[in-house]
Amino acid sequence: MERYLEDLKSRLKTTAEFADKHAAIAQAHYSKHYNKYAAEKKFQVGEQVVVLDKDSSHKTFARWQLRTIARVRSPYSYNVEMADGRW
């Protein structure tokens, strides 16, 4: 029984190393593919942007709405003025 458990532990360790190696390769592939088409986006206060917001006629559904940047919090974080006045 002890030998079986040691063998199982060894196999699990090998499998985990294999999975980690291939996950890192897959992540690099995914990010390379994404970055090929991604563009740096920067917005200024007052610019209009499109956001996915809840539809006023139905709570479950959301629609793409045109909104205005109210505040730049950081290079990739913005407060957007919503239709109901919230940010």
C-alpha positions as CSV (number, residue, x, y, z in Angstrom):
1,M,0.0,0.0,0.0
2,E,2.8,2.4,0.9
3,R,4.5,1.8,-2.4
4,Y,1.3,2.5,-4.3
5,L,0.9,5.8,-2.5
6,E,4.4,6.8,-3.2
7,D,3.9,5.9,-6.9
8,L,0.7,7.9,-7.0
9,K,2.3,10.9,-5.4
10,S,5.1,10.8,-8.0
11,R,2.6,10.6,-10.8
12,L,0.6,13.5,-9.4
13,K,3.7,15.6,-9.1
14,T,4.7,14.8,-12.7
15,T,1.2,15.6,-13.9
16,A,1.1,18.9,-12.0
17,E,4.4,20.0,-13.5
18,F,3.2,19.0,-17.0
19,A,0.0,21.0,-16.4
20,D,1.8,24.1,-15.1
21,K,4.2,24.1,-18.1
22,H,1.4,23.8,-20.7
23,A,-0.8,26.3,-18.9
24,A,2.0,28.8,-19.1
25,I,2.5,28.1,-22.8
26,A,-1.3,28.4,-23.5
27,Q,-1.5,31.7,-21.5
28,A,1.4,33.1,-23.6
29,H,-0.4,32.1,-26.7
30,Y,-3.7,33.6,-25.6
31,S,-2.2,36.9,-24.6
32,K,-0.2,37.1,-27.8
33,H,-3.3,36.6,-29.9
34,Y,-5.3,39.1,-27.8
35,N,-2.6,41.7,-27.9
36,K,-2.3,41.4,-31.6
37,Y,-5.7,43.1,-32.0
38,A,-5.9,45.1,-28.7
39,A,-5.2,48.8,-28.7
40,E,-4.3,51.2,-25.9
41,K,-7.4,53.1,-24.8
42,K,-7.2,56.4,-23.0
43,F,-10.1,58.7,-22.4
44,Q,-10.4,62.4,-21.2
45,V,-13.1,63.9,-19.0
46,G,-16.1,64.9,-21.2
47,E,-15.4,62.3,-23.9
48,Q,-18.3,60.0,-24.9
49,V,-18.0,56.2,-24.5
50,V,-20.2,53.3,-25.0
51,V,-21.1,51.2,-21.9
52,L,-23.3,48.2,-21.3
53,D,-26.0,49.5,-18.9
54,K,-29.3,48.1,-17.6
55,D,-32.3,48.8,-19.8
56,S,-34.8,51.0,-18.0
57,S,-37.7,49.0,-19.4
58,H,-36.6,45.6,-18.2
59,K,-34.3,44.8,-15.2
60,T,-32.8,41.7,-16.7
61,F,-31.6,43.1,-20.0
62,A,-28.8,45.6,-20.7
63,R,-28.1,47.7,-23.7
64,W,-25.1,49.5,-25.1
65,Q,-25.6,53.2,-24.1
66,L,-23.6,56.4,-25.0
67,R,-22.3,57.9,-21.8
68,T,-19.7,60.7,-20.8
69,I,-16.5,60.3,-18.8
70,A,-16.9,62.2,-15.5
71,R,-13.6,61.5,-13.9
72,V,-10.3,59.8,-14.6
73,R,-9.4,57.7,-11.6
74,S,-6.2,56.1,-13.0
75,P,-4.8,55.3,-16.5
76,Y,-7.3,52.4,-16.9
77,S,-10.1,53.4,-14.5
78,Y,-12.8,55.9,-15.2
79,N,-16.0,57.2,-13.6
80,V,-18.8,57.4,-16.2
81,E,-21.9,59.5,-15.8
82,M,-24.9,57.2,-16.0
83,A,-28.5,58.2,-17.1
84,D,-29.7,58.2,-13.5
85,G,-26.9,60.6,-12.4
86,R,-24.7,58.0,-10.6
87,W,-21.1,57.4,-11.6
